[in-house]
Every structure is written in C-alpha cells, then in structure tokens.
Amino acid sequence: MSLTETGAVVSVITALAILAGLAGVVVPGLPALPLCWGGVLVWTLFGGAGSGRWLVLAAATLVAVGGTVVKYAWPGRNLKRAGVPTSSLLAGAVLGLVGFFVIPVVGLVIGFIGGIFAMERLRLGETRLAWPATKRAVAAAGLSMLVEFLSGLVIGAIWVAGLVLA
C-alpha cells in the first residue's frame, strides 16, 4: 500500500471514529470524546509526516479535556444549587441503561426520567415536589450532552482544518 493510500485509510478511520464519538453522546457504552480524540491521535501518528498534525492533536486534546471538565462541572453545579442528590442521578442512569435494552433508544430517556422521578418521589415524599427536581436533573443531563456533542464537533472541525491544511 502506498503512502497516499495509507493516509487515505487513516483519514477514513479517523472520520469514522469521530462520527462514532458523536453518536456516543446518546449511545450508552460509546465514550464520545475519547473516540473523537482517539481518531485524531491515530491520524497524527499514522497519517503521514508533518508537524502540523501535532498541533491539531494538541488542540483536540485541549478541547477534549476542557469539554470533559465542563461536561461534569457546569451541570453538576446547577444540580447542587437545585438540591438534586447524586443518588437520584445514579438511579436515573441505571434505569436509563436498563430501559435502553428493554425499549431500544427510547427506553434510555424513559428509564432516566423515571429513575430520577422515582428517587425524588421517595426522597421528597410528594409528587408535586419530585417533578420540578426531575425537570432540573433532565435539563442538567441535556446540558451535559450538549457540551459533549459540541466538544466532539469542535474536535471534528479542528481535524478537518488540519486535514485541509496539512
């Protein structure tokens, strides 16, 4: 295989890794940002020569690390302010995972919301108090997913810019 063909194969593998990472934002078991970053790492190491590739990897690393920190810190801070405990989020995550396999894709959302609502209902003792806490937790999870997805998109855009410029 020639160097040009190898570079093309590595670029396709990188693109697939980034796409899989973006899908990993909503699919349990696929680590979104590590897949996006890993694709850029493979492209940097095996895609050919050029110091520009290392700059692309450095930028992708900054975005991946920053996105991961923000993904947990920002929604977590909002949940602490709202008084939603970690146990409710954990129950939502577990039931969301179970729901994903019982009712593919849609079960993830149903299980997550149901788990949080059930835990908040048990904790607070009243349905009227549990629902606002559930809405806040779902909004925080959505914010976390949005941050992760946007970080993955930025990593993809950095890679495409590096691909064009390298």
C-alpha positions in Angstrom: 0.0 0.0 0.0 1.4 3.4 -0.9 1.8 6.3 1.5 -1.1 8.1 -0.1 -3.4 5.1 0.2 -2.3 4.6 3.8 -3.1 8.3 4.6 -6.5 8.0 3.0 -7.3 4.8 5.0 -6.2 6.5 8.2 -8.3 9.6 7.4 -11.4 7.4 6.9 -10.7 5.6 10.2 -10.4 9.0 11.9 -13.6 10.2 10.4 -15.4 7.1 11.5 -14.0 7.4 15.0 -15.2 11.0 15.2 -18.7 10.0 13.9 -18.8 7.1 16.4 -17.8 9.6 19.1 -20.6 12.0 18.2 -23.0 9.0 18.3 -21.6 8.1 21.6 -23.2 11.2 23.2 -26.5 9.3 23.1 -25.5 5.7 22.8 -24.5 4.1 26.2 -21.1 2.4 26.1 -19.5 4.5 23.4 -17.1 7.0 25.0 -17.8 10.1 23.0 -14.9 12.4 23.5 -12.3 9.7 23.9 -13.4 8.3 20.5 -13.1 11.7 18.8 -9.8 12.4 20.4 -8.5 8.9 19.7 -9.4 9.3 16.0 -7.2 12.4 15.8 -4.4 10.6 17.7 -4.5 7.8 15.1 -4.4 10.3 12.3 -1.5 12.2 13.9 0.6 9.0 14.5 -0.2 7.1 11.3 -1.5 9.6 8.8 1.9 10.8 7.5 4.6 13.3 8.3 4.1 16.9 9.3 4.4 18.9 12.5 1.0 20.5 11.8 -0.6 17.2 12.8 0.9 17.5 16.3 -0.7 21.0 16.6 -4.0 19.5 15.6 -3.7 16.8 18.2 -2.7 19.4 20.9 -5.8 21.5 20.0 -8.0 18.4 20.0 -6.6 17.4 23.4 -7.4 20.8 24.9 -10.9 20.7 23.6 -11.4 17.1 24.8 -10.1 17.8 28.3 -11.9 21.1 28.6 -15.1 19.6 27.3 -14.9 16.7 29.8 -14.4 19.1 32.7 -17.2 21.4 31.6 -19.5 18.5 30.9 -19.4 17.4 34.5 -18.8 20.7 36.4 -21.4 23.0 34.8 -24.5 20.7 35.1 -23.2 19.4 38.5 -23.0 22.9 39.9 -26.6 23.6 38.7 -27.8 20.4 40.3 -26.1 21.1 43.6 -27.8 24.6 43.6 -31.2 22.9 42.9 -30.6 20.3 45.7 -30.8 17.2 43.5 -28.6 14.5 45.0 -26.2 12.2 43.2 -28.3 9.2 44.2 -31.2 10.4 42.1 -28.9 10.8 39.1 -27.4 7.4 39.7 -30.9 5.8 39.8 -31.8 7.6 36.6 -28.6 6.4 34.9 -29.1 2.8 35.9 -32.8 2.8 34.9 -31.9 4.6 31.7 -29.4 1.9 30.8 -31.9 -0.9 31.6 -34.5 1.0 29.6 -32.2 1.2 26.6 -32.1 -2.5 26.4 -35.7 -3.1 27.2 -37.0 -0.5 24.8 -34.2 0.3 22.4 -33.2 4.0 22.2 -36.4 5.5 23.6 -36.1 3.4 26.8 -32.9 5.3 27.7 -34.9 8.6 28.1 -37.9 6.9 29.7 -35.7 5.0 32.2 -33.6 8.0 33.0 -36.6 10.3 33.7 -38.5 7.5 35.5 -35.5 6.7 37.7 -34.9 10.3 38.7 -38.6 10.8 39.4 -38.9 7.7 41.5 -35.9 8.6 43.6 -37.0 12.2 44.1 -40.5 11.0 44.9 -39.1 8.7 47.6 -36.8 11.4 48.9 -39.2 14.3 48.9 -42.4 12.3 49.7 -44.6 14.2 47.3 -45.2 14.0 43.6 -45.6 17.8 43.3 -42.1 18.3 44.8 -40.5 15.4 42.8 -41.4 16.7 39.3 -39.5 20.1 39.5 -36.4 18.3 40.7 -36.8 15.8 37.9 -37.0 18.5 35.3 -33.9 20.2 36.7 -32.0 16.9 36.5 -33.1 16.2 33.0 -32.1 19.7 31.9 -28.7 19.2 33.5 -28.3 15.9 31.7 -29.2 17.6 28.4 -26.7 20.4 29.1 -24.0 17.8 29.7 -24.9 16.0 26.4 -24.9 19.3 24.6 -21.4 20.3 25.9 -20.1 16.8 25.0 -21.6 16.9 21.5 -20.3 20.4 20.8 -16.9 19.5 22.0 -16.9 16.5 19.7 -17.9 18.7 16.8 -15.1 21.2 17.6 -12.6 18.3 17.6 -14.0 17.2 14.2 -13.7 20.7 12.8 -10.1 21.0 14.1 -9.3 17.7 12.4 -10.9 18.7 9.1 -9.0 22.0 9.2 -5.8 20.1 9.9 -6.6 17.7 7.1 -7.1 20.5 4.6 -4.0 22.5 5.8 -1.7 19.5 6.4 
